[in-house]
Amino acid sequence: MTSSSSKFAWGALAVLSTVIFLDALDVSMVGVALPAIQADLGLSTSSLQWVVSGYVLGYGGLLLLGGRTADLLGRRRVFLVALGVFAVASLLGGIVDDGALLIAARFVKGVSAAFTAPAALSIITTTFPEGPIRNKALSIFTAAGASGFSLGLVLSGFLTSLGWRWTFLMPVPVAIIALFAAIKTLPKVAEEKAEGGHDIFGAILITASMLLLVFTVVQAPEAGWVSVRTIGSLVVAAALLTAFVVLEQRLKHPLVRLGILRSAPLVRANLGLVILFGSYVGFQFVMMQYFQNLLHWSALQTALAFLPAGLLVALTSTKMGDFADRFGTGKLIAVGSAALVGGYVFFLNIDTDPSIGLLVLPGMILLGIAFALSFPSLNIQAVAGVKDEEQGLASGLLNTSGQVGGAIVLAVGTAVLTSQSTSGLTIEALRSAIWVSLVLGVIGLAISLTGLRARKAVPVADEAKVFETV
């Protein structure tokens, strides 16, 4: 990479990092605003979680198609169009007055993010050569995403104090500025595009199966876990997912080339992100209910409670590329997984008069360490050794794992919370919902340890040489 092209590449990275910051910000930024949205629009707790899940499912459900589209049509083109849609959907979300329309706007916004995120990541991985330079770029990029997700709740608190609609309107001017900057900085080069067509039917099958699964879990407490409706819906969701797998095996140009899953590091990275992101999204929703509805904290107080984790991620994530080069991603992920479990254990001790210094602060610091170590490492591990023409697929697969995991775990946590809160929100109900995240965290720790047993830690620059099979 020449000095001029290097300067150009780092400028493009700044734009791409800004956009992934916005994508991640929108997952969590409505968090503190949820009670205000619920009161203003008259939403039930089950309906309220769809304000989060609508975005996450639109994001996760179409990420695979977004990654494949970037490979087929050109990463720059897909990125620019999707970013424009993101700005428009952000504006619509801030002006609607109906809960269903708000959820719909959030879903469209998530769909647009499903195309920007894998396109952005694949632009980076095809621009920077594999090794320390790419790891540095990826650490900056993933730090932006992790910071957006972690600081979203903090920013949400400040904006909600002005009015919950500002949490939807704030990204609009940033997205517009980023769009014009992207037009100027993203390279107009002939890309090596993958062969094949769009697997639209596959995208429909995987999205429909995830939507139905989440909807079924959310409605199960009301309908009954063993009711005909619940069991029937689960069977249909499983059938759709099975049909997707069968279809992908038969198509010449599938949405997901299942052979890519023969890489054990990639599989572990995807499972790790399901657990990291999924458990934390569910945890955030529970803590919003705890801080604001049970303790009656203000939006600003709630935001400050999450500030330590957000700052820790923002200040340290950019260093993870260097740490990954030195220690390998496996060790970082294992330590991060242990910190995640520790954070959830702390919050099992919640009560009606929590100690800031002995409960909230240490718990949030542990969760911040978990994200700072694990999130960049999982992203680096997932794309190491993947061919350029499948970088969009690999990045789309990873992001899909995180977003769909978030939607499903949020649905399970909400179901547990609402099933035990029929007579009002209680500490016991909140603890039960936190247990969902804790159990997942323990499973994630076990998975990370299998990576350490599979091989000795290998510097990331050499990971492409190690291609394991499941």
N, C-alpha and C positions, 0 to 999 in steps of 0.2 A: 504494500500500500504506500503510494508516494505521499509526500508532505501535503500537496494540494488536495489529493483525493482523501487523505486522512482528515484534513480540516473540514472538508465537505461532509464526510461521513459522520463526524462528531456533531456537526450542526444538525444533520438529519436525526441523529439519535436524540438530541434535545427535544425536537418536535415530537418524535414518537413517544418519548418518555412522558411528555406533557399529556398526550392523549390517553396513554394507559393509566396515568394518574387519574384522569377524569373517569375512565371506565370503572376503575376500582373504587373511586370516590363515590360513585352513584350506588354501589352496592350497599354501602354503610351509611351514607350521608342522611338518609331518611330516618335512621334509627331513633335519634332523640326526638325527631318530629312526629313519630308515630302516635303518641298519646294526643297531641294537638290535632292531628289529622283525624283520629278516631272520634274526638269530641265534635269537630267541625262538620264532618261528613256522616256521622252516625254509623260507623262501621263496628261490627262485632269483632271480638279478638280473632276468630277464625278468618274472617274476611280481611282483617287488618294485615295479617301476615302475607296476604297476596300482594300488598303494595311492595314488599320486599321480593317475594317469590316470583311475581310477574316479571320483574327485571332479570332476576337470576335465571329463570327458566328460558326467557327469550334469548338471553346471553348464552347459557349452557346448551340449550336445545339445538341451536343452529351454528355453534362454533365449528363443528366438523365440516358443515357445508361452507362456512366462511373460510376455513383454512384451505379447503379444496378449491374454492372459487379463486382465492388469491393465487394458487399455483397454476390455475388454468387461464385466467383472464388477465393476470398481471397484478402484482402486489400494490403498486402505486395507484393504479386506477381504482381498484377495489377499496383501498384505504380512503381515498379522497371522497368517493361517493358515499361511503358509509359514514364518514365523519360529518358530511353535510346533513344526512338524515338524523344523526345523533343530535345536532344542534336544533333542528326543527322539533323533534320529539321532546327535547328538554323544555322548549318554550311551551308546547301544548300541555305538558304535565304541570306547568306552573299556573295555568289559567283555567283549567277545568273545574267544575263545581259538583261533579258526581263521582262517587267512589268507583263505579264500574269504568267510567271514562279515564279516571286516574290510573287504574290498574292497566287498562288497555294502552295508555300512553307509555307507561313504564315497560310494558312488554315490547312495544315497538322500539323503544330506546335500547332495551336489552338486545334485540335483534341486530340493531345497527352496531352495537359494541361487539357482537359476535363476528362481525366482518372486520372491524378495525383492529381488534386485538391480535388475531393470528397473522393478519397481513403485516402488522407492525413488527411482530416478533420474527417473522420469516424474512422481512427486509433486513433486519439486524443480522440474522444468522447467515444470510447470503452476501452481506456486505463486509463483515468482519471475518477474517480467516480463523479457523478453529485453533484454540490455544489461549494463552494469557490475554491477548487483545480482545478476542470474543468474550472471554469470561469477564473482563472488565466492563465491556459494553453491556453484557447481560446483567451484571450485578447492578449497574446504574439503572437499566430499564426495569428490572424486577424490584429494585428499591423504590422506584417511582410508583409502581403498582402497589407494593406493600404499604408505602407511606400514604397513598391515597385511601386505601382501605382502612388503615389504622387511624388516620387523622380525620376520616369522614365523620365519625361520631363527634369529635371535638368541634369541627367546623359546623356540624349540624346544630350543636348547642347554641353557638353564637347566632347563627342565622334564625333558628327557631324563636329566639328571644325577640326578633324583629317580626316574625310571622313565618309559618311553616312553608308558605309558597316560595320563599327565598331559597330554600334548599333545592328546589327544582329549577329556579331561574338563574341561579349563580353560574352554572356551567355554560349557559348560552353564550355570553361574550367570549369566554375562554375558548370554547370550541370553534367559534368563528375566527378568532385570531389565529388559532392553531391551524385551521384550514388554509388560510392565506399563506401562513408560514410554510406549511407542507407543500403547497404548490411551488413555492420558491426553492425549497431545500431538498426535497426528495428527488433523487437522480432520475432523469429521463433516459434510461438505458434499455436496450433490448434485453428482456429477461428470458431465461431458459424456462419455458413453460412446460408443465407436465402434459402428457398426452391424455386424451379421453374426454368424456363429457360430464355433465352434472348428474349426479345420482339424486334427483329430486325425490323419488319415491323413498329412497333410503332415509333422506332427511326428514320426510314426513313421518315415517315409521318410528324413528328414534325420538323425535320431538313429541309425537302423540303418546308414546309409551311413558315418557317421563312426566308429561303433564297429567296423564291419567293416574300414574302412581302417586304423585304428590297430592292431587285432589282427593284420592281415595283415603290416604293416610290422614289428611286434614279433617275429612268428614266422618272418619271411622268412629270417634267418640260419640257423635250424635246418632249415626246409623246403627252402631254396634259392630264390634270387631269381628263377630262371627255371623253377622247378618248376610243374607243372600246378596244384597247390594255390594257390600264390602268385599266379600269373597269373589263374587263375579267380576268386579272391577279389577281386582288383583290378578285374576286369571287372564282377563283381556290384556292388561298391561304386560304380563309375562309373555302372552302369545304375540303381541306386537314386537316385543324385544327379540323373541326367538325368530320371528319372520325377518327382522332386520339382519340378524346374524346369517341366516340362510341366504338372504338376498346378496349380502356382501360377498359370500363365498362363491356365488355363481356369476357375478358381473365381471366383465373384463376390466372395467374402470370403476371400482366401487368408491363409495364415499369414504370408507375406511378399509385400507388394505390390511386385513387381519394379520398378515405375516409380520407386520411391524411390532406386534405384541410378543414376538419371540424374544425380544430384548428384555431380559430381567431387570436391568436398571431402569428402563423406561416404564415397565409395569409398576415397579416399586415407587417411582416418582409419581405416577398417576394415583395409585392407592394412597400415597402420602398426602397428596393435595386434597383428595376427597375428604380425608380425616381432618387435616389441618384447617381447611377452609370451612368444611361442613360443620364441624364441631363448634367453631368460633362464631359462625353466623347464627347458629341456634343459641349459643351462649349470650351473644349480644342482645337478641330479642328478649330473652329471659331477664337479663339485667336491666333492660329498659323498663320492663314491668315492675321490677323490684325497686329501682331507684325512684321512679316517678309516680307509679300508682300505689305502691305500698309505703315507701318512705316519704313521698310527696316532695322530692327534691325538684328544684327548678331545672329547666333545660340546660342552663349554664352550669349549675352544680354537677349535673350528670356528665356534661362534656368534660369538665375538669377531672372527674373520676377516671375517665379513659385517657386523659392527656399523657400520663407517664408511659403507657404502652406505645402510643402514637409517636411520641418524641424519640423513644428508644429505637424504634424501627427506622424512623426518618434519619437519625444521626449515625446509625451503624450499618445499615443494609448495603451501602455502597462499598464497604470494605470486604464484603463476603466473597467477592471474586478472588481477592488475594488469599483469603483464608482457604477457599476451596482449592486453589492451586497448591497450597502448602500441605493441607491435611486431607484433601479429598472430600467429596460431597457427603459420603456415607457417615463419617464421624460428625459432621455438622448437623446433619438431619437427625441423628440419634440423640445428640445433646439437646437439640431443639424440641424433639418429641418428649424428652424427659421434662423439660421446662414447661411444656404445654400441660402435661399431666399434673405437675406441681401447682400450676396456676389454678386449675379447676378444683384441686383438693382444697386449696385455701378458701375458695368461694362456697364450698359446702358448709362452711361455718357461718353463713349469713344469719343475721337475726334482725330484730326491729331497731337495734341501736348499734350499727356496725362501727368498728374501730377503723379510722382512716389509716393510721400508722401500722396497725397489726394485721389488717385484713385486706383492705382495698389496695393500698400502695404496694405491698409485696406481691399480691396476686397479680396486679396489672404489670408489674415489672417482669415477672416470670412469663406472662403471656407475650409481652413485648420481645423478650429474649427468644421465645419460641418462633415468632414470626421473623425476626431479624435473621436468625440462623437458617431456618427451614425453607422459607419461601424462595429466596434466591437460589439456594442449593438444589431444590427440587426442579426449578426451571433449567438450571445448567445441566443437571443429570438427564433430564428428559430429552434434550436435543443433541446431546453429545453423540457423535458418530452417525447421525442421520444424514442421508443424502440431501443435497440442496433441493431437488425436486419434491422432496417429501417433508421439508421443514414446516410448511404450512399445515400439513396433516399432523405432524408431531406436536406442534404448538397448539393446534386446535383441539387435539385429543387431551392434552394436559389441561387446558383451560376448561374444556367440557367437564372433565372429572371434578374440578374444583367447584364450578358453578352448579352443576347438577347435584353434587354432593351437598352443597349448601342448601339447595331447595329441599332436598329430601330430609336432611337432618333438621332443618327448620320446621318442616311439617311434622316430623315425629315429636320434636320438643314441644311444639305448640299443642299437639294432640295430648301429650302427657300433662301439660300445664292446664289446659281447659277441662280435661276429664277430672282433675282433682280440685278444680276451682268453681264447682257448681254453686257453692254457697258464698263465694268471694275469694279473692286472692289471699293465699296463705304462704307462710314460710315453708311449710312442708311441701306444698305443690311446687314452689320454686326450686327447692332442693332436688326434688324428683326430676325436674327438667334438666338441672345441671348435671345430674347423674348420667343423662344421655350423652352429653359431651365428654364427661370423664371416661365412661366405658369406651367410647370411640378413641379417645386419646391413648388409653392403655393398649388398644389394638394397634394403633399407629406406632407406638413405641416398640411393640413386638415385631412389627414388620420392618422397622428401621434396623433392628438388631440382626435380622436375617441378612440384611445387606452387608453388615460387618462380618458375619460368619462366612458369607459366600466368597469373600476374597479379602485380602489385605487392602488397606486404603491405598488408592492409586491417585496421584495428582490428576486434576481434571484435564490437563493438557494431554495426558496419555490415555484418558478413558476411551477415546475413540478406537484405541487398539484392542480394547477388551470388550468383546461382543458375546454376552452370555445368552443362552437359550433357556427358556422356562422348562 
